[in-house]
């Protein structure tokens, strides 16, 4: 594998200002090193944070992104910075979750993608939001996302 596939990355290996909003964030991509092999990539962010657009209160979620890559994979530091751009961004749970999914599809055109956003309760009501693009390819193992349903205090 040649280092040429890493040329053009702007966030890996250096300092860069944090993006102020998801619109400012860039999801960078790298050529899939095993394009002929069907496989699944899982990215997990158990401490995702955004802001309620009405109250300004923080919202927290456990985000799981599963995808079967085609020509591209997401560079993980850019993913981390993309998620961090939501920290002071006001949007409802559904908008945050869907934005993550749509931006992934736009950036890497995966064969299949699913986003599970397991939001922690506010006002006693947990909200889980799911986004899917395409269908899992044959031969790709897509395990359960492993986030248990909210059960309250016991």
Residue pairs with C-beta under 8 A, 6 or more apart in sequence:
1 33
5 30
5 31
5 33
6 12
6 30
8 28
9 28
9 30
9 75
9 78
10 16
10 26
10 28
11 26
11 28
11 75
11 77
11 78
11 81
12 28
12 75
12 77
12 78
16 81
18 81
18 84
18 85
19 25
19 26
19 81
19 82
19 84
19 85
20 85
20 88
21 85
21 89
22 82
22 85
22 86
22 89
22 99
22 103
24 85
25 78
25 81
25 82
25 84
25 85
26 78
26 82
27 74
27 75
27 78
27 79
27 82
27 103
27 104
27 107
27 108
28 74
28 75
28 77
28 78
28 107
29 72
29 73
29 74
29 75
29 107
29 108
30 72
30 73
30 74
30 75
31 71
31 72
31 73
32 69
32 70
32 71
32 72
32 73
33 73
35 69
35 70
35 71
38 68
38 111
38 137
38 138
38 139
38 140
39 68
39 69
39 140
40 66
40 67
40 68
40 140
40 141
40 142
41 66
41 67
41 68
41 69
41 73
41 74
42 64
42 65
42 66
43 64
43 65
43 74
43 76
43 79
44 62
44 63
44 64
44 65
45 62
45 63
45 64
45 65
45 80
45 83
46 62
46 63
47 60
47 62
48 60
48 61
48 62
48 63
48 83
48 86
48 96
48 117
49 58
49 59
49 60
49 61
49 86
49 87
50 58
50 59
50 61
50 86
50 87
50 89
50 90
50 91
50 96
51 57
51 58
51 59
51 87
51 88
51 89
51 90
51 91
52 58
52 59
52 90
52 92
52 122
53 90
53 91
53 92
54 90
56 90
57 122
59 93
59 96
59 119
59 120
59 122
60 119
60 120
61 93
61 96
61 117
61 118
61 119
61 120
62 117
62 118
62 120
62 147
63 83
63 97
63 100
63 115
63 116
63 117
63 118
64 115
64 116
64 118
64 145
64 146
64 147
65 79
65 100
65 104
65 113
65 114
65 115
66 113
66 114
66 115
66 116
66 142
66 145
67 74
67 104
67 108
67 110
67 111
67 112
67 113
67 114
68 110
68 111
68 112
68 113
68 136
68 137
68 140
68 142
69 108
69 110
69 111
70 108
70 109
70 110
70 111
71 108
71 109
72 107
72 108
72 109
72 110
73 108
74 104
74 107
74 108
82 100
82 103
83 100
86 96
89 96
91 99
93 117
93 119
93 127
93 129
94 127
94 129
96 117
96 129
97 115
97 117
97 129
97 130
97 131
98 129
98 131
100 115
100 117
100 131
101 113
101 115
101 131
101 132
101 133
102 131
104 110
104 113
104 115
104 133
105 113
105 133
110 133
110 134
111 134
111 137
112 132
112 133
112 134
112 135
112 136
112 137
112 140
112 142
113 131
113 132
113 133
113 134
114 130
114 131
114 132
114 133
114 142
115 130
115 131
115 132
116 128
116 130
116 145
116 147
117 128
117 129
117 130
117 131
118 126
118 128
118 147
118 150
119 126
119 127
119 128
119 129
120 126
120 150
121 150
126 150
128 149
136 142
